[in-house]
Amino acid sequence: AFEAPDDDGSLEGRLRRLREHNERCVELMLRPLERRVAGLACSRQTADGRLAEVQAEVQGLQDALTLLAKRCDLAESRAQWWRAALEDRLQARHQEHREELVGTVAAGLSNAATREDVF
């Protein structure tokens, strides 16, 4: 059997060179696309990580606001209790002073009436 030598001029050599050239061209065109895809994947991971951080921060703020609302409600309840206690105490003291004043006036009038009887 006669085989053609595999040199630059043979059909097989030219086909081999053409295939190699095509592979290099495809590789040259794919390399930037592969880098871009890798960059996008990295960007997505970064964005996903940042999104998780922001979600955690929002949850922390929400928890802080919930706690603050509970503290405000508790402070409001305490203020209402103290207000009611103070009003009750002031009313009691007012009543005591009123009774004392009525007693003093009554005693003064009684004394005045007794002195007039003497004169």
C-alpha positions in Angstrom: 0.0 0.0 0.0 1.1 3.4 -0.9 0.8 6.2 1.8 1.3 9.8 1.1 4.0 11.4 3.3 2.6 13.7 6.0 4.2 16.9 5.0 3.0 20.4 4.6 1.8 19.8 1.1 -0.4 16.7 1.7 -4.1 16.9 2.1 -3.9 15.3 5.6 -1.3 17.9 6.7 -3.5 20.7 5.4 -6.6 19.3 7.2 -4.6 18.9 10.4 -3.3 22.5 10.2 -6.8 23.7 9.5 -8.2 21.8 12.5 -5.5 23.2 14.7 -6.1 26.7 13.4 -9.9 26.3 14.0 -9.2 25.0 17.6 -7.0 28.0 18.3 -9.6 30.4 16.9 -12.3 28.9 19.0 -10.1 28.9 22.1 -9.2 32.6 21.4 -12.9 33.5 21.1 -13.9 31.4 24.1 -11.2 32.7 26.5 -12.7 36.2 27.0 -16.2 34.7 27.3 -15.0 32.2 29.9 -13.3 35.0 31.9 -16.5 37.1 31.7 -18.7 34.2 32.9 -16.2 33.6 35.7 -16.4 37.3 36.6 -20.1 37.3 36.5 -20.2 34.2 38.8 -17.9 36.0 41.2 -20.0 39.2 41.0 -23.1 37.2 41.7 -21.4 35.5 44.7 -20.4 38.9 46.0 -23.9 40.3 45.4 -25.4 37.3 47.2 -23.1 37.8 50.1 -23.9 41.5 50.3 -27.6 40.8 50.1 -27.3 38.3 53.0 -25.5 41.0 55.0 -28.1 43.6 54.2 -30.9 41.1 55.1 -29.1 40.4 58.5 -28.8 44.2 59.1 -32.5 44.8 58.3 -33.4 41.9 60.7 -31.2 43.4 63.4 -32.9 46.8 62.9 -36.3 45.2 63.0 -35.5 43.4 66.2 -34.1 46.6 67.7 -37.3 48.5 66.8 -39.5 45.8 68.2 -37.6 45.9 71.5 -37.8 49.7 71.5 -41.6 49.6 71.0 -41.9 47.1 73.9 -39.8 49.4 76.1 -41.9 52.4 75.1 -45.1 50.5 76.0 -43.6 49.6 79.3 -42.6 53.2 80.0 -46.1 54.3 79.1 -47.6 51.8 81.5 -45.3 52.9 84.3 -46.1 56.6 83.6 -49.8 55.9 83.7 -49.4 54.0 87.0 -47.4 56.8 88.6 -49.9 59.4 87.3 -52.8 57.5 88.8 -50.9 57.0 92.1 -50.0 60.7 92.3 -53.5 61.8 91.5 -54.9 59.6 94.2 -52.3 60.9 96.7 -53.0 64.5 95.8 -56.8 64.0 96.1 -56.3 62.4 99.5 -54.1 65.2 100.7 -56.5 67.8 99.3 -59.3 66.1 101.2 -57.3 66.1 104.4 -56.5 69.8 104.1 -60.1 70.6 103.2 -61.3 68.8 106.3 -58.6 70.5 108.4 -59.6 73.9 107.1 -63.3 73.2 107.6 -62.5 72.1 111.2 -60.4 75.2 111.8 -63.1 77.5 110.4 -65.8 75.8 112.4 -63.7 76.0 115.6 -63.0 79.7 114.9 -66.7 80.4 114.4 -67.6 78.5 117.5 -65.0 80.5 119.5 -66.3 83.7 118.0 -69.9 82.8 118.9 -68.8 81.9 122.4 -67.0 85.3 122.9 -70.0 87.2 121.8 -72.1 85.4 124.3 -69.6 86.5 127.0 -69.7 90.1 126.0 
